[in-house]
Amino acid sequence: MYNYDSLWRTMKERGVTTYSLINHHNISSHTMSNIRHNENITMETLNKLCQILRCQANDVVEITFDDEEDVVRMEAKNKKI
């Protein structure tokens, strides 16, 4: 499961708004919707967010496993990649 709570904190600390990400840094509104709903984003987007915010990936997203079922599902997904 993806958790973007750290992104919201980092944005607040840096004074960066969702509006500026969309309108000044070309982060799509669809991507911001994915983030709001704790869904996946591309590594390219993660890199871009890190560059904009001058931070590391863990300042943007945390990957957590709620239970064993999530671990199994993630492993199965990774085998398909």
N, C-alpha and C positions, 0 to 999 in steps of 0.2 A: 504494500500500500504506500502511496506517495503522500507526503505531508509537507505543505508549503508554508507552515506557520513561520518558519525561519525567514522565508522570503519577505513576508509582510513586515517582520521586525526589521530586517535589513533595509527595506525600502523606507521605513519610517525614520530609522537612524540616519539615512543618507538624504532624506528629504525628496525622495523620488516617488511620484504618484503613478497610479495606473494610467491616468490620462497621458502623462509624459511618455510612458513606455509605449503606448499605442500611437500617439500622435507625433512624437519626436524621435523615437528609436525604432519605429516600425515593427514592434511586437504586435502580432495580430490580435484582434478582439477574440477570435476563436481560441488562441493560445491562452489568453487571460481567463477565458471561461474554463478551459481545462484545468488551469491552476486553481481557480476558485472552487472547483469540484474535486480537487485532489486527484486528477487524472494525469496520465503521462504527457510529457513534452519531449521534444527531440533533444539529442545531445547538442546539436547546433544551437538550439534556443537556450539551453542551459549555459552554454559557453557565452552566448551573446549577453545574457542576463548577468553573468559573472563579470564580463568586461564593462558593461554599463555601470554596475554597482561597485566595481573594484573589490570583488570578494571571491571566496572559494565556493565550490559546489554545495558544501554543507551549510553555507549561509543562505542557500536558496531552497534546497529540498532535503528531506530525510526520508529514507525508505525503511518502513517498519513492517514487521510480520506480526499480525494479530494472533495467529494460532498456527498449528501444524498444517492445517488445510491451505493457508496462504503460502507457506513455504513450499508445499508440494505443487501448488498451482504455478508459482514463480519458477520453480525448477523445470517443470514441464514446458512452460513458455520459453525459457532460455534454451532448451534442447532444440526447439523448432527454429531458432534464430540462426 
